[in-house]
Amino acid sequence: MRAIDYFDKSADLHADRIAILDGDARYSYGETRAFSERIARGMWARGVEREQRAAIYSHNHPAVLFCMLGILRAGAAWVPINFRNAADANVEFLNYSETAWLFYHSRFREQVEEIRKRVSSLQHLICIDGRDGGSPSLADFMGPENAHTAPGWADPHSNDLHGNLDQMMGLVPTGGTTGPARGVRVTNLAWGTMTEMAVHYWRGDAEDPVCLCTAPLSHAAGVVAFTMFALGGTNIVLPGFDAAQVLQAIEQYRVTHLFLPPTAFYALLAHPDVSKFNYSSLRVFLLAGSPVSPDKLKQGVEVFGPCMCQSYGQTEAPMLLTFLDARTVVAAAAGDRPERLRSCGRPTASVRLAIMDDAGRILPPHQPGEIVARGTLVTAGYHNLPQATAEIRRYGWHHTGDVGYIDEDGYVYIVDRKKDMIISGGFNVYCAEVEAGIMALPQVLECAVIGVPDDRWGEAVKALIVVKHGESLTDGDVIAHCKAKLGGVKSPKSVEFVPEIPKTPAGKLDRKTMRKQFWATVDREVH
C-alpha cells in the first residue's frame, strides 16, 4: 500500500475517534483526514510533481502531522528537517535534495528567510500557524477554492496509478556526524514494511492506544506517531521534552505508548518527582536511537512497570531491524537471562540479520563484526550518491556500520558504531560497553566515552561524566568501578566531570565535537 493508506484505514473505521490532542485542541480522524486532503488538493492545484520534495520545519505541533499526511497523500516526498540543526546544514540538505516545498512555523521565520535566499529550488513556502509576510497561512493554502481532485489509484497491486511500490515517499537525512547528511530514499514498500511490523510488535494489549509525542516529530517520534495512526490511536503532542511534564502527562492522559531516546529516559529516572505519579496505564515504553544502559533498563522496569522494550534500526532501515519485547525485559530484570538487558532483541519478521567480517564472511554466534541486513525494510539507497549506496551494499547485504554479535538464541547485541571503536594498546575497546559500565553507578546522570591521543597506548579511553544533582563522585571511584566491572584494558585512563554532554540535533552523543579539542593538534584522528 501507499503510506497514506495506513492512516486512511483507521480513518474509515474510527472517524470520530481523537487522532491528535494538543492542549485543549482535539482533532478526530475524520477532521485530520479532511485537513490532509485539503493540503494535498492545495499541492495538486499548484502543480506538485510525483516524488517532489516537501519539507516541514517546525517544533512539535499538530500541523506537523497534518502536513506530513497531506504531503504523503499528494504523492510528494516528505523531507523532515530538524530545527536544532545549524542553518548551514539545513540549507545544504535542502539544496542537495532539491526541495521545492517548505511548510514552516513562524517561530522560525528568520531561519526560513535565510533558507529562502539560499535554496534556489524552493518554489512554495507555507506558514503553518498564520500568514507570514509573503507566505500564505496553512488555512489559506487549504482554502475551499482548492477543488482539485485526486489522481486515480487503480492498480490493485500497490494502489498506485503507476504500479510502483518503489515510489519514494520520504527523503530523510542521516545524522551527518561524520560529514554532510545523506538523503535516504524511503519507499512506500519500506515504509509499509515498517508500519506493518510496528503494528504487530508495538500494539501491546491497549484497546485504545494513547501515545505521548514529546521527542521531535522530525525524527523517530514522527515514525511512532504515524504507527499510532495505523493502530487507530490518539497522539498527544507536547511542544518538546520536559521530564516533569512527561511524567505528569502519563498519569493525566492515561498514556499507553511512549517513545524516548535513552538520554531522555535517563532524565525521567533521575527526576526528583519520578515516584509521585501513576504509570499503570503504560503498555509500551519504547527505547530506540542508541544502546541503553542495562542497569537503567532494569530500573525502568522497577519505576514504570512491565512495559519497557527496545527496537533497533537506522534511517536506512527504519526503527525495526530488531525488537526486544517487554516480557523478555521483565524476565531479564528479575534474573532470568539478565544478559538480555544488553540486547536490542531478535530480528523482526521481515528482515534477515547477520554478522559479517571485513572480508564478507558471515560469522558464527558470539563473534563480533558488522551487523548486516536484508529485506524490504532496507533503503532503496542514497539520493544521487551511487558510490555511497554501493558502499553499503557490499557482498549483497546492507551494511549498518554498527558492530555487534548474535547469540545462539538469535538475540542481537550492539557493541558500538564501527567509527566509534577505540584501539588502545592493540585492543578494541567499544565506547558503548564502557558507557554502560559507568552508567551502572547510581551517581551518574549521563556519560560519554571517547578515545584521545596517548603516546603509550595510541588511543586512551577517556570518560566524560555528568553527575546527578546533589551527588558526588571522584575519578578514582569511576576507574576502580570500571576495572572491577570491565577489566583494566577497557577502563578509562582519565575521567572528566562536565556540566553537560554534547549531543547532535537528533539527541545522540556528539563524539565528533567531544573528540575535536583532544585531536586538534594531531595529524589524523587515529593514533
Legacy VTK file of the C-alpha trace (Angstrom):
# vtk DataFile Version 3.0
C-alpha trace
ASCII
DATASET POLYDATA
POINTS 527 float
0.000 0.000 0.000
0.877 3.656 -0.168
1.974 5.194 3.117
-1.222 7.271 3.389
-3.400 4.157 3.116
-2.380 3.056 6.610
-3.865 6.251 8.031
-6.968 6.047 5.850
-7.788 2.539 7.046
-8.040 3.860 10.599
-9.983 6.934 9.476
-12.504 4.652 7.769
-13.034 2.688 10.990
-12.679 5.428 13.612
-13.798 8.704 12.033
-14.964 10.149 15.357
-12.049 8.932 17.488
-9.493 11.562 18.571
-6.411 11.317 16.352
-4.450 14.315 17.693
-4.700 16.109 21.029
-2.813 19.337 21.722
-3.787 21.026 24.983
-7.473 21.877 24.607
-7.461 21.281 20.852
-8.757 17.897 19.704
-8.859 16.617 16.146
-10.767 13.488 15.158
-9.631 11.063 12.493
-12.283 12.493 10.199
-11.096 16.056 10.743
-7.453 15.069 10.376
-8.174 13.286 7.104
-10.066 16.343 5.844
-7.094 18.598 6.690
-4.698 16.275 4.873
-6.989 16.103 1.841
-7.179 19.885 1.653
-3.378 20.162 1.911
-3.000 17.606 -0.881
-5.521 19.481 -3.053
-3.610 22.691 -2.442
-0.430 20.991 -3.618
-2.107 19.425 -6.664
-3.636 22.779 -7.616
-0.166 24.328 -7.537
1.383 21.646 -9.722
3.142 19.318 -7.285
5.062 16.581 -9.067
5.367 12.955 -8.102
8.207 12.468 -5.572
8.807 16.232 -5.455
10.422 17.060 -2.134
8.344 18.824 0.528
9.965 19.760 3.847
8.495 20.508 7.272
10.395 22.915 9.547
8.800 23.225 12.968
8.908 22.256 16.616
6.297 19.697 17.718
2.900 20.997 16.619
-0.326 19.317 15.395
0.090 20.899 11.965
3.335 18.940 11.532
1.239 15.761 11.436
-1.414 17.343 9.186
1.296 18.403 6.717
3.063 15.057 6.859
-0.169 13.267 5.955
-1.003 15.853 3.285
2.420 15.519 1.643
2.080 11.744 1.535
-1.446 11.992 0.148
-0.282 14.364 -2.579
2.349 11.861 -3.760
5.263 14.113 -2.818
8.265 13.013 -0.731
8.385 14.112 2.914
11.638 15.816 3.978
11.871 16.103 7.795
14.111 18.984 8.854
15.464 19.351 12.391
15.207 22.958 13.575
18.043 22.260 16.018
20.485 21.797 13.139
22.873 24.550 12.222
21.408 26.783 9.497
24.176 25.850 7.054
23.449 22.130 7.497
19.745 22.590 6.733
20.484 24.803 3.729
22.958 22.236 2.439
20.480 19.372 2.706
17.601 21.316 1.155
19.815 22.228 -1.811
21.104 18.675 -2.157
17.573 17.259 -2.018
16.232 19.941 -4.411
13.327 20.619 -2.090
10.507 22.599 -3.712
8.010 22.959 -0.844
8.540 24.198 2.706
5.886 24.114 5.429
7.181 26.027 8.447
6.219 27.619 11.771
6.553 31.395 12.144
8.722 30.851 15.223
11.487 30.095 12.686
10.814 32.904 10.215
14.377 34.249 10.423
15.886 30.856 9.655
13.359 30.317 6.867
14.159 33.688 5.329
17.809 32.613 5.199
16.754 29.318 3.625
14.592 31.121 1.057
17.559 33.228 -0.035
19.991 30.328 -0.296
17.877 27.414 -1.611
17.150 28.057 -5.273
14.884 25.031 -5.735
12.232 26.338 -3.305
9.012 27.287 -5.071
6.358 27.270 -2.337
6.557 28.392 1.313
3.554 27.901 3.603
3.396 29.079 7.220
1.530 26.535 9.321
0.361 28.924 12.085
-0.711 32.035 10.130
0.123 34.314 7.222
3.787 35.347 7.371
4.834 38.120 5.013
4.529 36.765 1.502
3.898 33.214 2.689
0.265 32.101 2.864
-1.056 30.546 6.029
-1.828 26.853 6.023
-5.504 27.771 6.455
-5.422 29.890 3.273
-3.448 27.210 1.451
-6.185 24.704 2.341
-8.916 27.119 1.221
-12.238 25.891 -0.177
-11.251 27.043 -3.661
-8.872 24.074 -3.849
-11.261 21.758 -5.645
-8.564 19.822 -7.469
-9.385 16.121 -7.426
-7.008 13.312 -6.535
-5.276 11.253 -9.196
-6.791 7.809 -9.743
-5.368 4.912 -7.749
-6.146 1.979 -9.997
-3.503 -0.694 -9.596
-4.641 -3.346 -7.083
-1.021 -4.467 -6.573
0.129 -1.246 -4.975
-2.776 1.253 -5.078
-0.527 3.376 -7.245
-1.599 4.537 -10.696
1.919 3.805 -11.915
2.054 0.397 -10.207
5.302 1.258 -8.443
5.845 0.290 -4.812
9.321 1.787 -5.153
7.906 5.305 -5.237
9.828 7.497 -2.810
7.559 8.712 -0.002
10.359 10.310 2.002
13.853 11.683 1.562
15.212 11.528 5.088
18.573 12.980 6.167
21.069 10.837 8.026
22.702 12.202 11.171
25.657 13.678 9.309
28.040 13.345 12.275
30.993 12.436 10.048
30.162 14.700 7.091
27.200 16.184 5.209
23.890 14.396 5.752
22.920 11.886 3.077
19.357 11.644 1.843
17.867 8.191 2.353
15.266 7.248 -0.257
12.413 5.733 1.775
9.939 3.942 -0.485
6.296 3.059 0.019
7.405 -0.563 0.251
9.942 0.066 3.034
7.560 2.362 4.931
4.766 -0.181 4.611
7.039 -2.942 5.888
7.988 -0.825 8.898
4.386 0.168 9.621
3.036 -3.362 9.450
5.789 -4.677 11.722
5.279 -1.792 14.152
1.549 -2.525 14.320
2.446 -6.108 15.205
5.287 -5.506 17.668
4.168 -2.266 19.314
0.438 -2.848 19.721
0.605 -4.268 23.245
-2.739 -5.007 24.856
-4.127 -1.455 24.739
-7.631 -1.338 23.273
-7.457 2.407 22.582
-3.779 3.412 22.340
-2.738 6.836 23.633
0.742 7.896 22.552
2.659 10.791 24.107
4.675 12.617 21.425
7.428 14.549 23.182
10.574 13.621 21.235
10.973 15.547 17.927
8.344 14.633 15.328
11.015 15.336 12.708
12.721 12.101 13.735
11.724 8.761 15.233
8.809 10.236 17.192
7.170 11.103 13.869
7.539 7.489 12.777
5.967 6.305 16.035
3.113 8.832 15.685
2.381 7.548 12.183
2.282 3.998 13.542
-0.203 5.094 16.193
-2.441 6.339 13.386
-2.270 2.858 11.846
-3.349 1.474 15.235
-6.250 3.929 15.494
-4.574 5.586 18.477
-4.538 9.123 19.828
-1.329 11.161 19.532
-0.863 13.708 22.329
1.534 16.395 21.099
3.866 18.138 23.530
5.984 21.000 22.132
9.226 19.416 23.352
10.750 17.218 26.013
10.445 18.282 29.641
10.888 15.473 32.160
8.412 16.818 34.718
5.797 17.482 32.051
6.187 13.998 30.608
5.815 12.278 33.985
2.696 14.293 34.744
1.210 13.734 31.277
1.499 9.939 31.543
-0.850 9.983 34.534
-3.084 12.808 33.278
-3.817 11.294 29.862
-3.539 7.620 30.810
-0.772 7.217 28.240
-0.300 3.684 26.901
2.581 4.277 24.453
5.704 6.391 24.854
8.871 6.576 22.770
12.070 8.205 24.019
15.764 8.037 23.193
17.856 6.692 26.105
19.193 10.109 27.144
15.655 11.405 27.743
14.728 8.142 29.509
17.644 8.663 31.901
16.375 12.183 32.620
12.990 10.752 33.650
14.620 8.251 36.002
16.737 10.997 37.593
13.860 13.435 38.121
13.147 14.037 41.837
9.387 13.611 41.288
9.598 10.323 39.361
7.945 8.386 42.214
4.976 10.745 42.563
2.906 9.684 39.544
0.848 6.698 38.417
2.269 4.882 35.395
-0.056 1.862 35.426
-1.555 2.804 32.043
1.764 2.281 30.221
1.850 -0.736 27.924
4.735 0.083 25.559
7.617 2.307 26.691
9.869 2.110 23.650
13.574 2.974 23.753
15.458 3.429 20.487
18.124 5.572 18.885
21.190 4.287 20.740
22.190 1.469 23.115
20.560 1.520 26.554
22.338 1.017 29.873
21.258 -2.415 31.208
21.170 -1.078 34.760
18.947 1.833 33.759
16.688 -0.502 31.792
16.262 -2.664 34.897
15.495 0.458 36.916
12.926 1.413 34.261
11.024 -1.815 34.926
11.020 -1.030 38.649
9.716 2.517 38.092
7.427 2.264 35.057
6.347 -1.359 35.238
6.379 -4.262 32.740
6.268 -2.037 29.663
9.932 -1.404 28.809
11.057 -2.538 25.358
13.647 -1.674 22.732
13.928 -1.589 18.974
16.957 -1.132 16.755
17.029 0.475 13.345
18.539 3.366 11.428
17.469 5.866 8.814
18.492 3.378 6.121
16.305 0.652 7.710
13.864 2.485 9.962
13.119 1.526 13.555
12.543 -2.209 13.376
15.515 -4.309 12.386
15.148 -5.905 15.846
12.733 -5.828 18.764
13.228 -6.684 22.442
9.791 -7.264 23.929
8.637 -6.209 27.385
8.184 -9.789 28.633
11.830 -10.608 27.914
12.953 -7.373 29.597
10.897 -8.142 32.714
12.303 -11.665 32.930
15.876 -10.437 32.467
15.382 -7.734 35.102
14.216 -10.463 37.509
17.369 -12.514 36.907
16.271 -14.856 34.089
18.934 -14.431 31.401
19.966 -10.984 32.708
22.448 -10.553 29.849
19.476 -9.869 27.576
19.163 -6.431 29.129
22.196 -5.639 26.946
20.454 -6.928 23.825
18.362 -4.972 21.341
16.263 -8.065 20.698
15.780 -10.503 17.870
15.471 -9.715 14.155
11.922 -8.806 13.195
9.765 -10.852 10.856
10.542 -9.064 7.589
14.332 -8.833 7.773
17.367 -11.083 7.949
20.310 -10.031 10.088
23.822 -11.437 10.169
27.268 -10.554 11.464
29.963 -10.051 8.818
33.724 -9.569 8.921
35.584 -7.127 6.679
36.142 -9.832 4.048
32.417 -10.511 3.644
32.301 -13.728 5.692
29.253 -14.405 7.879
30.424 -15.017 11.427
29.177 -17.633 13.929
27.407 -16.806 17.226
29.208 -14.607 19.747
31.835 -13.368 17.267
31.663 -9.553 16.853
31.559 -7.988 13.425
29.447 -5.585 11.413
25.680 -6.020 11.576
24.309 -6.514 8.059
20.708 -6.833 6.908
18.467 -7.903 4.043
14.767 -7.290 3.470
12.122 -4.887 2.273
12.740 -2.602 5.276
16.130 -1.630 3.821
16.511 1.674 1.979
16.487 1.960 -1.777
19.755 3.872 -1.439
21.039 7.408 -1.078
19.719 10.191 -3.292
22.144 10.929 -6.140
25.026 9.185 -4.330
25.658 5.942 -6.242
29.115 5.363 -4.740
27.850 5.774 -1.170
24.962 3.436 -1.975
27.375 0.853 -3.377
29.466 1.053 -0.203
26.532 -0.015 1.977
25.615 -2.802 -0.470
28.865 -4.766 -0.367
28.643 -8.559 -0.580
24.901 -8.427 -1.250
23.910 -7.155 2.199
23.056 -3.762 3.674
25.895 -2.618 5.939
24.677 -0.809 9.045
28.050 0.480 10.269
27.257 -0.999 13.692
29.441 -3.616 15.381
27.681 -6.393 17.260
27.197 -10.104 17.697
24.309 -12.575 17.783
23.967 -15.266 20.440
22.834 -18.850 19.909
19.196 -17.867 20.605
19.174 -15.134 17.961
19.454 -12.117 20.270
21.442 -9.239 18.808
23.928 -7.295 20.934
25.193 -3.965 19.635
28.754 -3.299 20.725
29.343 0.078 19.075
29.480 2.047 15.870
32.488 0.976 13.778
33.726 4.554 13.659
33.471 4.915 17.448
35.683 1.959 18.282
38.841 2.839 20.243
42.038 0.884 19.563
44.079 1.116 22.755
47.322 -0.818 23.032
46.221 -3.030 20.127
42.918 -3.965 21.793
39.462 -2.981 20.534
37.517 -1.005 23.127
33.878 -0.201 22.399
32.604 3.110 23.748
29.061 1.845 24.315
30.272 -1.018 26.512
32.305 1.293 28.748
29.445 3.785 28.922
27.059 1.041 30.038
29.503 0.106 32.795
29.787 3.683 34.023
26.018 4.209 33.889
25.690 1.436 36.486
26.986 3.918 39.058
23.931 5.427 40.764
25.535 8.886 40.953
25.869 9.161 37.138
23.244 11.044 35.127
24.963 10.812 31.741
28.308 9.804 30.343
30.211 9.553 27.082
33.413 7.711 26.273
35.898 8.740 23.588
39.408 7.885 22.511
42.101 10.533 22.998
45.747 10.559 21.819
48.205 8.755 24.063
51.940 8.247 23.470
51.945 4.842 25.142
48.590 3.323 24.145
47.980 5.090 20.828
44.500 5.929 21.999
43.450 6.131 25.626
39.925 5.673 26.933
38.512 8.909 28.364
35.158 9.281 30.151
33.128 12.480 30.257
30.563 12.305 33.068
27.602 14.366 34.257
26.898 13.687 37.941
23.342 13.850 39.295
22.430 16.969 41.229
23.376 16.622 44.871
25.639 13.604 44.302
29.426 13.394 44.389
31.883 11.151 42.587
35.643 11.053 42.035
37.671 9.873 39.073
39.180 7.212 41.333
35.687 5.891 42.124
34.878 5.626 38.431
38.138 3.961 37.412
38.010 1.457 40.279
34.401 0.588 39.423
35.245 0.066 35.746
38.290 -2.085 36.488
36.130 -4.349 38.624
33.295 -4.460 36.085
35.164 -4.313 32.749
38.841 -5.038 33.389
41.877 -2.823 33.060
42.039 -2.566 29.255
38.529 -1.157 28.915
38.667 1.101 31.958
39.074 4.850 31.424
42.594 6.158 31.755
41.131 9.570 32.587
37.799 10.963 33.777
36.453 14.467 33.300
33.332 15.738 35.070
31.339 18.097 32.854
28.067 20.065 33.217
26.589 18.513 30.064
27.384 16.071 27.264
27.432 17.469 23.705
24.671 15.969 21.573
23.639 16.074 17.948
20.374 17.813 16.980
18.804 14.328 16.995
19.744 13.901 20.662
22.569 11.392 20.150
26.042 11.689 21.671
28.145 14.002 19.504
31.523 12.275 19.692
32.865 14.325 16.804
32.526 17.508 18.879
33.877 15.814 22.012
36.953 14.485 20.233
37.754 17.729 18.450
39.558 19.506 21.290
41.756 16.490 22.035
42.728 15.753 18.425
43.088 19.339 17.179
46.908 19.233 17.135
47.196 15.677 15.795
47.621 14.967 12.084
44.918 12.300 11.950
42.205 11.088 14.315
43.758 7.686 14.815
46.929 7.233 16.789
LINES 1 528
527 0 1 2 3 4 5 6 7 8 9 10 11 12 13 14 15 16 17 18 19 20 21 22 23 24 25 26 27 28 29 30 31 32 33 34 35 36 37 38 39 40 41 42 43 44 45 46 47 48 49 50 51 52 53 54 55 56 57 58 59 60 61 62 63 64 65 66 67 68 69 70 71 72 73 74 75 76 77 78 79 80 81 82 83 84 85 86 87 88 89 90 91 92 93 94 95 96 97 98 99 100 101 102 103 104 105 106 107 108 109 110 111 112 113 114 115 116 117 118 119 120 121 122 123 124 125 126 127 128 129 130 131 132 133 134 135 136 137 138 139 140 141 142 143 144 145 146 147 148 149 150 151 152 153 154 155 156 157 158 159 160 161 162 163 164 165 166 167 168 169 170 171 172 173 174 175 176 177 178 179 180 181 182 183 184 185 186 187 188 189 190 191 192 193 194 195 196 197 198 199 200 201 202 203 204 205 206 207 208 209 210 211 212 213 214 215 216 217 218 219 220 221 222 223 224 225 226 227 228 229 230 231 232 233 234 235 236 237 238 239 240 241 242 243 244 245 246 247 248 249 250 251 252 253 254 255 256 257 258 259 260 261 262 263 264 265 266 267 268 269 270 271 272 273 274 275 276 277 278 279 280 281 282 283 284 285 286 287 288 289 290 291 292 293 294 295 296 297 298 299 300 301 302 303 304 305 306 307 308 309 310 311 312 313 314 315 316 317 318 319 320 321 322 323 324 325 326 327 328 329 330 331 332 333 334 335 336 337 338 339 340 341 342 343 344 345 346 347 348 349 350 351 352 353 354 355 356 357 358 359 360 361 362 363 364 365 366 367 368 369 370 371 372 373 374 375 376 377 378 379 380 381 382 383 384 385 386 387 388 389 390 391 392 393 394 395 396 397 398 399 400 401 402 403 404 405 406 407 408 409 410 411 412 413 414 415 416 417 418 419 420 421 422 423 424 425 426 427 428 429 430 431 432 433 434 435 436 437 438 439 440 441 442 443 444 445 446 447 448 449 450 451 452 453 454 455 456 457 458 459 460 461 462 463 464 465 466 467 468 469 470 471 472 473 474 475 476 477 478 479 480 481 482 483 484 485 486 487 488 489 490 491 492 493 494 495 496 497 498 499 500 501 502 503 504 505 506 507 508 509 510 511 512 513 514 515 516 517 518 519 520 521 522 523 524 525 526
